Amino acid sequence: MPSSLGAIALRCCSRASRTPSSLFAPLIATAPPRQTPQQTSRRWQSTEAANPKISGIVDQISQLTLLETADLVGLLKTRLNIPDMPLGGFAAAAPAAPAAAPAEEEAAPAQQEKTLFNLKLQSFDAAAKPKIIKEIKAMLGLSLVDSKKFVESAPKMMKEGVPKEECEKIVETLKALGGVVVME
């Protein structure tokens, strides 16, 4: 028994005398050197352009003002036939519809009746402003301050993708209070 205890003690001591650097030396020697954040190149930060034509376009776009950029986006949407998407999260979660023939797409809107509408507060009677603010507060679930700011910034989009029956109720309610709401 003493000899086996001595052998175990000898193995433990030899392991304890090894340092972590000596254990991992082969791995450290083959590992690539760490890069600092300044050395790390990211695709969107690279100065190399894949195509000089694209680089020129990016340079021109980066020099546009905010209004010019908005005009550019609008023009691209019309030229490329990109529809305006509602701002709600439902548009991103909706599954993509299968592609249809262009002739069928043009004929379909004429046959189908529009079921979902966008409501826009166009204007309101100045005397009815407090009533309109209270109704907007109740409808949209905003605070009183936010409702006041919303009403004062008219014309403004109230709701998007609302069924026709609900739209008609909202239009009638606000019309009775002195507001002008448009269904788009």
C-alpha positions in Angstrom: 0.0 0.0 0.0 2.7 2.6 0.7 4.1 2.2 -2.7 0.8 2.9 -4.4 0.2 6.0 -2.2 3.6 7.2 -3.2 2.9 6.8 -6.9 -0.3 8.7 -6.6 1.4 11.5 -4.7 4.1 11.6 -7.2 1.6 12.0 -10.1 -0.4 14.7 -8.2 2.8 16.7 -7.5 3.9 16.5 -11.1 0.5 17.7 -12.3 0.5 20.5 -9.8 3.9 21.7 -10.9 2.7 22.2 -14.5 1.5 25.7 -15.2 -1.5 26.4 -17.4 0.8 28.0 -20.0 2.8 24.7 -20.4 -0.5 22.7 -20.7 -1.9 24.9 -23.4 1.3 25.9 -25.2 0.6 23.8 -28.3 -2.9 25.3 -28.6 -1.7 28.9 -28.0 1.0 28.5 -30.6 -1.4 27.5 -33.3 -4.3 30.0 -32.4 -4.6 33.1 -34.6 -3.7 36.4 -32.8 -6.6 38.3 -31.3 -7.8 41.4 -33.1 -8.5 44.7 -31.5 -11.8 46.4 -32.3 -9.9 48.8 -34.5 -8.5 46.0 -36.5 -11.8 44.2 -37.0 -13.3 45.2 -40.3 -17.0 45.1 -40.8 -18.7 44.9 -44.1 -20.7 48.2 -43.6 -17.6 50.0 -42.5 -15.2 48.9 -45.2 -13.8 51.5 -47.5 -13.4 49.1 -50.4 -16.2 49.2 -52.9 -17.2 46.1 -54.7 -18.3 48.2 -57.7 -17.2 51.8 -58.4 -20.7 52.6 -59.8 -22.4 51.6 -56.5 -19.8 53.5 -54.6 -20.6 56.7 -56.5 -24.3 56.2 -55.9 -23.7 55.7 -52.2 -21.7 58.9 -52.1 -24.4 60.8 -53.8 -27.2 59.5 -51.5 -25.1 60.2 -48.4 -25.0 63.9 -49.5 -28.8 64.3 -49.8 -30.9 66.2 -47.3 -33.7 64.5 -45.4 -36.4 65.9 -47.7 -34.4 64.9 -50.8 -34.0 61.4 -49.4 -37.8 61.2 -48.8 -38.4 62.2 -52.4 -35.9 59.6 -53.5 -37.7 56.9 -51.6 -41.1 57.9 -52.9 -39.8 57.9 -56.5 -38.2 54.5 -56.1 -41.4 53.1 -54.7 -43.4 54.3 -57.7 -40.8 53.4 -60.3 -40.3 49.9 -58.8 -44.0 49.3 -58.0 -43.3 48.8 -54.3 -46.6 49.2 -52.3 -46.7 51.2 -49.0 -46.8 48.8 -46.1 -48.7 49.6 -42.9 -46.5 50.5 -39.9 -48.0 47.8 -37.6 -46.2 44.6 -36.8 -48.8 42.5 -38.6 -47.3 43.2 -42.0 -44.0 41.6 -41.1 -45.7 38.6 -39.6 -48.0 38.0 -42.6 -47.0 35.1 -44.8 -46.0 36.0 -48.3 -48.7 35.4 -51.0 -47.8 33.4 -54.1 -46.8 35.5 -57.1 -49.7 36.1 -59.5 -49.7 37.2 -63.2 -49.6 41.0 -63.6 -52.8 40.9 -65.7 -54.6 39.2 -63.0 -53.4 41.7 -60.4 -54.7 44.6 -62.3 -58.1 43.0 -62.9 -58.5 41.8 -59.3 -58.8 45.3 -57.6 -61.6 46.3 -59.9 -63.6 43.2 -58.9 -62.9 43.1 -55.2 -64.3 45.6 -52.8 -61.8 47.1 -50.4 -62.4 45.8 -46.9 -59.6 47.4 -44.8 -59.2 51.2 -44.7 -56.9 53.7 -43.1 -58.4 56.5 -41.0 -57.0 60.0 -41.2 -58.0 62.9 -39.0 -58.1 65.6 -41.6 -59.3 68.6 -39.6 -61.6 69.6 -36.7 -63.8 72.5 -35.6 -61.8 74.7 -33.1 -64.8 74.9 -30.8 -65.0 71.1 -30.6 -61.3 70.5 -29.9 -61.7 69.3 -26.3 -64.3 66.8 -27.3 -62.2 65.5 -30.2 -59.2 65.2 -27.8 -61.2 63.1 -25.4 -62.5 60.9 -28.1 -59.1 60.3 -29.6 -57.8 59.5 -26.1 -60.5 56.9 -25.7 -60.1 55.5 -29.2 -56.3 55.2 -29.5 -55.5 54.7 -25.8 -53.2 57.7 -25.6 -52.6 59.9 -22.6 -54.3 63.3 -22.5 -51.1 65.1 -23.5 -50.4 62.7 -26.4 -54.0 63.0 -27.5 -53.8 66.8 -27.5 -50.5 66.7 -29.5 -52.1 64.2 -31.9 -55.2 66.3 -32.6 -53.1 69.5 -33.0 -50.9 67.9 -35.6 -53.9 67.1 -37.9 -54.0 66.0 -40.6 -52.6 62.8 -39.2 -53.2 59.0 -39.7 -55.3 57.7 -36.9 -55.5 53.9 -37.6 -54.4 51.6 -40.4 -56.0 48.4 -41.6 -59.4 49.0 -40.0 -62.5 47.0 -41.2 -65.2 49.0 -43.1 -67.9 48.8 -40.4 -65.6 50.1 -37.6 -64.3 52.9 -39.9 -67.9 54.0 -40.5 -68.6 54.1 -36.8 -65.5 56.1 -36.1 -66.2 58.6 -38.9 -69.8 59.1 -37.7 -68.6 59.6 -34.1 -66.0 62.2 -34.9 -68.2 63.9 -37.5 -70.9 64.3 -34.8 -68.3 65.9 -32.5 -67.0 68.3 -35.2 -64.1 66.4 -36.7 -63.4 65.5 -40.3 -62.1 62.0 -40.7 -61.2 60.5 -44.1 -61.2 56.8 -45.0 -58.4 56.0 -47.4 
